[in-house]
Amino acid sequence: NLSNNTMNLEFTVTETITRHNGIINEIYFEFEEFIVGNTSVGITNKKERRSRISEAGITRNEYNKLAKNPLSFDNFILVIRPFIMGYYENDELKQTFQILDNNKSGSIDINELANF
């Protein structure tokens, strides 16, 4: 009995930003994850594709009620976007580093990361 299984994970992230008078009031992400699998047992081959959708979002008011650190909602968005989207543009990563490096030591220590 010979069997061979392979699975690939694919995903897309959709970001929706709501602004009022140019100020971000809400950020919302929808994650769609696809698992594509090939299974073969002997001479039988089977392809399977499953999907799952997850959502995450927060408003400025919700963040301000929950936040226990001095990080503003705008800075929170700057920090979280590259991690959630899986890429960064221009100087977003540099901005993220500067926001998290509170003591300006040139590195992010565990306490600074925990504060985030």
Sequence and secondary structure as in RCSB ss.txt:
>XXXX:A:sequence
NLSNNTMNLEFTVTETITRHNGIINEIYFEFEEFIVGNTSVGITNKKERRSRISEAGITRNEYNKLAKNPLSFDN
FILVIRPFIMGYYENDELKQTFQILDNNKSGSIDINELANF
>XXXX:A:secstr
  EEEEEEEEEEEEEEEEEETTEEEEEEEEEEEEEEEEEEETTEEEEEEEEEEEEEEEEHHHHHHH  SS  HHH
HHHHHHHHHHS   TTHHHHHHHHH TT SSS  HHHHHH 
